[in-house]
């Protein structure tokens, strides 16, 4: 595993006076990081569906495009399991950001370089890759929730965080349509229009990836804070454990 994906090492603890303030600040900060980060994944997950009518006009059949679209579901299902096991041993800050950036790169390639939308086979491969890196979104968010929120509060915090996919999915459609309008109108002499469906959401996702990276932290211990169970005095077995 690359060094940058290794879990952040534990550092010397902060004083008790600083612990309370830092914990409150960082818990809100990391939650916002995984919320907007996961929402941004949905900017890049289903934009191919919006591009399909444009691609039909380019000569592809709906059956061919449906076959290409199936790649993202196949790879995402596999990746969510495989990358979940990798994420458990990785730094959530780097892992979540990397998946979002890679997904954005795939989307940019499909928008800017005609070769990547020139055949069903190539589109299938690109969407398969996109589905795979999309599987890097949920596992690190789950890791962050586990490390920064105790047993009694994880249910409510996870429920709130789960709204992120609705936010991302809701923003994706108008953003993709706006991208298509921009590339068909202002830049119409050089582009067919569908390219904007991939490009504009990818640009926004890259900007969100930067913000998410600035907000997310791996574990409390890597910031000089005690484990969440100790801080909240909230242990799974109601008994204090050794850490």
N, C-alpha and C positions, 0 to 999 in steps of 0.2 A: 504494500500500500504506500502511496506517495506520502512523504513526510507531512505535507500540509493537511492531509486528511486525518492525521493521528489526533486522538483526543487531546484537548488542551491540558497541559500538566497542572497539578495542584500547586498553589503558591502559598506563601506564608500568610496566616490569617491576619485580618485587620483587627484593630482594637474593638472592644465591645461597643464603644461610643460611636464608631463609624459603621458598625455592622447593620444596625437598624435602618439608617438612612440609605445606605448602599443597596440593601436588599429591596427596599420599597421601590427605589428608582430603577434598579435593574430588572426586577420582575415585570414591571410595566413595559420597560424598554424591549426586553426579549420577546414579550408577548406580541407587541406591535410588529416586531421584526418578522416573526413567523406568520403573522396574520397577513400582512401585505405581501410577504414573499410567496406564500402559498396562493394567494389571490392572483398574483402575477403569472403563476404556472398556467392558470386557466385562460389567460390571454393567448396562449400558444397551443392549446390542446385541441380545439375544435374549429380553428379558423379555416382549415382545409374544406370543411363542409360549406362555408360561405363562398369559397373560391370555386366550388364545383360548377355552378351555373356558368361562370365565365369560361371555365375549362371545357365545358360542353360546346361552347361557341368556338373553341379552338380546335374542335374535331374529335374529342374524346367522348365515348359513350358513357351513360350513367352507370352501366354495369362495370366498365373498366375502372371508373373512378371509385365506385363502391368497393371494388376489390382492393384498390390502393388504400382506401380509408380504413379497411379492416386491419391493416398492419399496426396502426397505433393502438388499437384495443388489445391485439394479441401480445405485442411487446410490453405494453403497460401492465397487463395482468401478470406476466412473468417477472418483470422488473420490480414490481411492488414487493414481491416476496424476496427476490435475490438481493436487491439493493437495501431492503430492510435489514437483512443480516449484516451487510457491510456497514450500514449507517450506525448500528449498535456499537461499532468499534471505531467510529469516526467523529471528527469535530463537526458538530451540527452547523456551525457558522459557515465553514468552508463547503461542506457537503451540499447544503441546501442552495447556496449561492451558485456553486458549480453547475448543478443540474439546471438551474434557471438560465444561466448564461449559455450553456451548451444547447438548450432548447431554442433559445433566441438565435443562436448562430445557424442552426438548421433552418429556421424560418427565414432568416435573411438570405441564406443561400438559395432557397426555393423562390424567393422574391426577386433577387437581383440577377441571378444567373439562369438563363433560359434552359440550360442543359438539365437542371435538376427537376424541371417539369416537362421534359421533352418526351418521356415515355412512361407507361404505367409501371414498368419494372423499376425504373429509377425512383419514381414517386413512392412506390411501395417501400423501397429501401430507406428513403429519407424519412418517411413517416414511421417506419419501424424504429429507426434510431431516435426519432423524437419521442415516441412512446416509451422507449427505454430510459432516456434521461428524465422524462416526466415522472418516472417512478422514483426519482431522487427527491421528490418534494415532501411527501407525507411522512416518511420515516424520521428524518431529522426533526421535523416539527413535533412528532410524538416524543422524541428523545428530550427536547427542550421542555415540553410540558411535564414530563416525568421528573426532571431534575430541578425545575424551578417552582413546581406547585405540588403541595402535599396531597396525600390520599383523599382527605375529606373535601378538597376543593377541585380536584382534577376533573370531576364530572361536569361541573358548571363551566370551568374554564375551557374544557374541550368543546362543549356545546357552543360557546361563544366563538371560539376559534373556527369551528366547522362552518360558520357563516361565510368564511373567506371564499370558499369555492362558489357560493352564490354571488358574491360581490364580483369576483373575477369573471365568472361566466356572464353576468349581466353587463359588465363593461366591455367585454370582448366584441360582441356583435356590433354595437355602434362604432367602436373603434376600428374594426375591420372594414365596415362599410365606408367610414370616413377615409380610410386609407385607399380604398378602391376608387373613391370619388376624386381624391387628390391625384392619384397616378393616372386616372383616365382623363381627367380634366386638365389640370395645370401642366402635367408632364405627359399628356396624351400622345405627343408625337414620338415619344421614345418607348412608351409602355402601353400594354393592352388594357391595363386597369386592375386585373386580378392580383398583380404583384403587390399592390398596397395592402391587400388582405393579410399578407405575411409580414410585410416590412414595418408598417406602423406599429402593430402590436409588439413586434420584436424590439423596436427601439424603446417603447415604453417599458417593456419587461426588463431591458438592460438597465434602465434608469432605476427601476424598483429594486433590481438585484443589488445595485450599489448601496441603496438606502438600507436594504435588509442586512447586508453585510456589516454596515456600520452599527446596526442595532443589536444583532444577535450575539449572544455569548454562549459558550458551550455548557459549562457547569458552574454552579456557585463556587465550588472549591477552586476553580481556575481563576476566580476573581478575589480570592482571599476570604471567602465567606464559608460558614458552616453548611453541611448538607441541609436540604430543605426539611427533612424529618426532625433534625435537631433544632433548627430555627423555629419551626412551627410547633414543636413538641407534639408531633402527629406521626406516630409510627404505625406501620401496617398491622402489627400484631399487638398494638397498645403497650408494647414493652420496648424500652430503649435498647438499641442494638449498638454494637461496636462498629465504628467507621474508621 
